[in-house]
Amino acid sequence: MPELPEVESLTRFLGEHVVGRTVARVHPVAVHALKTYDPPLTVLEGQSFDSVTRHGKFLDLGIGGVHLVMHLARAGWVRWSDRLPDAPPRPGKGPLALRVRLTEPEGAGFDVTEAGTQKRLAVYVVRDPLEVPGIARLGPDPLADSFTPAAFTGLLEGERRQIKGVLRDQSVIAGIGNAYSDEILHAARMSPFRLAAKLSEEEVAVLYATIGTTLGEAVERSRGLALRNLKAEKKSGLRVHGRAGEPCPVCGDTIREVSFADSSMQYCPTCQTGGRILADRRMSRLLK
């Protein structure tokens, strides 16, 4: 799933490639991905993009007084092309969900795609980004200047959930998903099962600093890369997520995995849980 660093990189790339350029045609290929109908997609045609911004994991392309907003969900992506096919795309079972063709350079534009069978990609055309429910309920952005140590401490006060779930909750902190929550907690040497409200002042300070460095370094690694290389960069930069069975790069212990109904997480017992292993999330007690 694209998370904050990847969406930030997409935002920068699209900002360099579409701002000031005019939309020639918009092709909605996967109708289920379009979540709004007023204004219609056709309102974009003949208008020029004037901004590209990010709200958590949402892409926001400002154009002609409206916003083309996209959430890439688990398997969505944006693919830039200097020369799109001349023939209009046909609806079907392929990954293409939306095509945006520009007037110049001739034939240039981008495709919005979604792999797999679980179709959760969402496209909106709205007059105000806050009309998108997912944006309206977002918490603070961890890369924003307003995300201070005091603000982070306030978010955790009275929070009785496990810290892994808190970090992933978009209404608490915007942009962190399953992968980077694993990475942040590993770097902070913290069990994902710790209750957020039980963290000491020192632990909160370490976690706050680790959020900034982990996300910031991921953004910097992606700077200047072509869109087609961003996914590979994310995978190569992950130290524990998706690496169950491999040695921990810090201590050499075997990285372990806990599976849930629709996701899994990875952690290092030595670095994070005092050597204790949770073999099965559904059958074992939570680690403290």
C-alpha positions as CSV (number, residue, x, y, z in Angstrom):
1,M,0.0,0.0,0.0
2,P,1.4,3.5,-0.9
3,E,1.9,5.3,2.4
4,L,3.0,8.9,3.2
5,P,6.6,8.7,1.7
6,E,5.4,7.2,-1.6
7,V,2.4,9.6,-1.9
8,E,4.7,12.5,-1.1
9,S,7.0,11.4,-3.9
10,L,4.0,11.1,-6.3
11,T,2.9,14.6,-5.2
12,R,6.3,16.0,-6.1
13,F,6.6,14.2,-9.4
14,L,3.1,15.1,-10.6
15,G,3.7,18.7,-9.4
16,E,6.7,18.9,-11.7
17,H,4.9,17.2,-14.7
18,V,1.3,18.5,-14.7
19,V,1.1,21.9,-13.1
20,G,0.5,24.5,-15.8
21,R,-0.6,21.8,-18.3
22,T,-4.1,21.4,-19.7
23,V,-6.3,18.3,-19.7
24,A,-7.4,17.2,-23.1
25,R,-9.5,14.2,-22.1
26,V,-10.3,12.2,-19.0
27,H,-11.3,8.5,-19.5
28,P,-13.0,6.8,-16.5
29,V,-12.3,3.2,-17.2
30,A,-13.3,1.6,-13.8
31,V,-16.6,3.3,-13.0
32,H,-16.6,1.7,-9.5
33,A,-13.6,3.8,-8.5
34,L,-15.4,7.1,-9.1
35,K,-17.0,8.1,-5.8
36,T,-18.5,11.5,-6.9
37,Y,-20.6,12.6,-9.9
38,D,-21.1,16.3,-9.2
39,P,-19.0,18.0,-10.5
40,P,-18.5,15.4,-13.3
41,L,-15.1,14.3,-14.5
42,T,-15.6,16.2,-17.8
43,V,-15.3,19.5,-15.9
44,L,-11.5,18.8,-15.9
45,E,-11.3,18.9,-19.7
46,G,-9.9,22.1,-21.0
47,Q,-8.7,23.2,-17.6
48,S,-5.1,23.5,-16.4
49,F,-3.7,21.9,-13.2
50,D,-2.6,24.6,-10.8
51,S,-1.4,22.6,-7.8
52,V,-0.6,19.1,-6.5
53,T,-0.8,18.5,-2.8
54,R,-1.1,15.7,-0.3
55,H,-3.5,15.0,2.6
56,G,-2.1,12.0,4.4
57,K,-2.3,9.2,1.8
58,F,-4.6,11.2,-0.5
59,L,-3.4,12.9,-3.7
60,D,-5.0,16.2,-4.5
61,L,-4.7,17.8,-7.9
62,G,-6.1,21.3,-8.1
63,I,-7.6,22.2,-11.4
64,G,-10.1,24.9,-12.6
65,G,-11.5,25.6,-9.2
66,V,-12.1,21.9,-8.3
67,H,-9.9,19.1,-7.0
68,L,-9.2,15.7,-8.5
69,V,-8.6,13.6,-5.4
70,M,-7.3,10.1,-5.4
71,H,-6.8,7.5,-2.7
72,L,-4.7,4.6,-4.0
73,A,-5.7,2.1,-1.3
74,R,-3.7,-1.1,-1.1
75,A,-2.8,-1.8,-4.7
76,G,-3.3,1.5,-6.6
77,W,-0.6,3.5,-8.4
78,V,0.0,6.4,-10.8
79,R,1.9,5.7,-14.0
80,W,3.2,8.6,-16.1
81,S,3.7,8.2,-19.9
82,D,5.3,10.6,-22.3
83,R,3.1,8.9,-25.0
84,L,-0.2,7.4,-24.1
85,P,-1.8,5.0,-26.6
86,D,-3.8,6.9,-29.2
87,A,-6.9,4.7,-28.9
88,P,-9.3,5.4,-26.0
89,P,-9.1,2.7,-23.3
90,R,-11.9,0.2,-23.0
91,P,-13.5,-0.9,-19.8
92,G,-12.6,-4.4,-18.8
93,K,-10.9,-6.5,-16.2
94,G,-7.5,-5.0,-16.4
95,P,-5.8,-2.7,-13.8
96,L,-6.5,0.6,-15.5
97,A,-9.0,2.7,-13.6
98,L,-8.5,6.3,-15.0
99,R,-6.6,7.9,-17.8
100,V,-5.8,11.6,-18.0
101,R,-4.5,12.8,-21.3
102,L,-2.8,16.3,-21.6
103,T,-2.8,18.6,-24.5
104,E,1.0,19.0,-24.4
105,P,3.4,17.5,-24.8
106,E,1.2,15.7,-27.3
107,G,0.2,12.3,-26.1
108,A,1.5,12.8,-22.5
109,G,-0.5,12.0,-19.5
110,F,-1.0,9.5,-16.7
111,D,-2.9,6.4,-15.8
112,V,-4.3,5.5,-12.4
113,T,-4.2,1.7,-12.0
114,E,-5.1,-0.9,-9.4
115,A,-3.8,-4.4,-9.3
116,G,-5.5,-7.4,-7.8
117,T,-9.2,-8.3,-7.3
118,Q,-9.9,-6.2,-4.2
119,K,-10.9,-2.9,-5.8
120,R,-10.7,-0.2,-3.2
121,L,-9.1,2.7,-5.2
122,A,-11.2,5.9,-4.9
123,V,-11.4,8.9,-7.2
124,Y,-13.3,12.1,-6.3
125,V,-14.0,15.4,-8.1
126,V,-14.9,17.9,-5.4
127,R,-15.0,21.7,-4.9
128,D,-13.3,21.4,-1.5
129,P,-11.0,18.5,-0.4
130,L,-12.8,18.4,2.9
131,E,-15.8,17.1,1.0
132,V,-13.9,13.8,0.9
133,P,-14.9,11.9,4.1
134,G,-11.4,10.4,4.5
135,I,-9.7,13.8,4.3
136,A,-12.2,15.4,6.7
137,R,-11.4,13.0,9.5
138,L,-7.6,13.0,9.1
139,G,-5.4,13.7,12.1
140,P,-2.2,15.9,11.9
141,D,0.4,15.2,9.3
142,P,3.6,13.9,10.9
143,L,5.8,15.9,8.5
144,A,4.0,19.2,9.2
145,D,5.6,21.9,11.4
146,S,2.6,21.7,13.7
147,F,3.3,18.1,14.6
148,T,5.4,19.0,17.7
149,P,6.4,16.8,20.6
150,A,3.7,18.4,22.7
151,A,1.1,17.7,20.0
152,F,2.1,14.1,19.8
153,T,2.1,13.7,23.5
154,G,-1.5,15.0,23.5
155,L,-2.6,12.5,20.9
156,L,-1.5,9.6,23.2
157,E,-3.0,10.8,26.4
158,G,-5.7,8.5,27.5
159,E,-5.2,6.3,24.4
160,R,-5.9,2.7,25.6
161,R,-5.2,1.0,22.3
162,Q,-1.9,-0.7,21.3
163,I,0.6,1.7,19.9
164,K,0.7,-0.2,16.5
165,G,-3.0,0.5,16.0
166,V,-2.7,4.1,17.1
167,L,0.0,4.8,14.6
168,R,-2.1,3.3,11.8
169,D,-5.2,5.2,12.7
170,Q,-5.6,8.0,10.1
171,S,-7.8,10.0,12.4
172,V,-4.9,10.2,14.9
173,I,-1.9,10.6,12.6
174,A,-2.3,11.0,8.8
175,G,-0.3,8.9,6.4
176,I,1.3,6.1,8.4
177,G,0.2,2.6,7.4
178,N,1.1,-1.0,8.1
179,A,4.6,-1.0,6.7
180,Y,5.9,2.2,8.2
181,S,4.3,1.6,11.6
182,D,6.4,-1.6,11.7
183,E,9.5,0.3,10.7
184,I,8.9,3.0,13.2
185,L,8.4,0.7,16.1
186,H,11.4,-1.4,15.2
187,A,13.6,1.7,15.0
188,A,12.2,2.8,18.4
189,R,12.8,-0.6,19.9
190,M,9.2,-0.8,21.0
191,S,6.7,-3.6,21.2
192,P,3.8,-3.1,18.9
193,F,1.5,-4.3,21.7
194,R,2.4,-1.6,24.2
195,L,-0.6,0.5,25.3
196,A,-0.1,4.0,24.1
197,A,-1.2,5.6,27.3
198,K,1.3,3.6,29.3
199,L,4.4,4.9,27.5
200,S,6.8,6.9,29.6
201,E,7.8,10.4,28.7
202,E,11.2,9.1,27.4
203,E,9.5,6.5,25.3
204,V,7.1,9.0,23.8
205,A,10.1,11.3,23.0
206,V,11.9,8.4,21.3
207,L,8.9,7.4,19.3
208,Y,8.2,11.0,18.2
209,A,11.8,11.4,16.9
210,T,11.7,8.0,15.2
211,I,8.5,8.9,13.3
212,G,10.2,12.0,11.9
213,T,13.4,10.3,10.9
214,T,11.9,7.1,9.5
215,L,9.4,9.0,7.3
216,G,11.9,11.7,6.4
217,E,14.6,9.3,5.3
218,A,12.0,7.3,3.2
219,V,11.0,10.5,1.4
220,E,14.6,11.5,0.8
221,R,15.5,8.0,-0.6
222,S,12.6,8.4,-3.1
223,R,13.6,11.9,-4.2
224,G,14.2,12.2,-7.9
225,L,13.2,8.6,-8.7
226,A,11.0,7.8,-11.6
227,L,7.5,6.6,-10.6
228,R,8.2,3.1,-11.9
229,N,11.1,2.8,-9.3
230,L,9.3,4.0,-6.2
231,K,7.8,0.7,-5.2
232,A,11.1,-1.1,-5.5
233,E,12.8,1.7,-3.4
234,K,10.2,1.3,-0.7
235,K,10.7,-2.5,-0.5
236,S,14.5,-2.2,-0.4
237,G,14.4,0.4,2.3
238,L,12.2,-1.6,4.7
239,R,14.2,-3.3,7.5
240,V,11.5,-5.6,9.1
241,H,8.2,-5.2,7.3
242,G,7.7,-8.0,4.8
243,R,10.9,-9.7,5.9
244,A,9.6,-12.4,8.2
245,G,12.2,-15.2,8.5
246,E,15.1,-13.0,7.6
247,P,17.7,-11.9,10.1
248,C,17.2,-8.5,11.8
249,P,19.7,-6.0,10.4
250,V,20.3,-4.7,13.9
251,C,20.8,-7.7,16.1
252,G,20.6,-10.8,13.8
253,D,17.6,-12.3,15.5
254,T,14.9,-13.8,13.2
255,I,12.2,-11.4,12.2
256,R,8.8,-12.7,13.3
257,E,5.3,-12.2,11.9
258,V,1.8,-11.9,13.4
259,S,-1.1,-12.5,11.0
260,F,-4.5,-10.8,11.2
261,A,-7.6,-11.3,9.1
262,D,-6.5,-8.9,6.3
263,S,-2.9,-8.0,7.1
264,S,0.2,-9.0,8.9
265,M,3.0,-7.3,10.9
266,Q,6.6,-8.0,11.4
267,Y,8.8,-7.3,14.4
268,C,12.1,-8.4,16.0
269,P,11.8,-10.1,19.3
270,T,15.2,-9.1,20.6
271,C,15.0,-5.5,19.6
272,Q,11.3,-5.0,20.5
273,T,9.8,-7.5,22.9
274,G,12.7,-8.6,25.2
275,G,13.1,-11.8,23.3
276,R,9.5,-12.9,23.7
277,I,7.6,-14.2,20.7
278,L,3.9,-13.9,19.9
279,A,3.3,-17.0,17.8
280,D,-0.3,-16.5,16.9
281,R,-2.1,-13.2,17.6
282,R,-5.5,-15.0,17.9
283,M,-4.3,-17.6,20.4
284,S,-1.7,-15.8,22.5
285,R,-1.8,-13.1,25.1
286,L,-0.7,-9.6,24.1
287,L,2.8,-8.8,24.9
288,K,3.2,-5.9,27.3
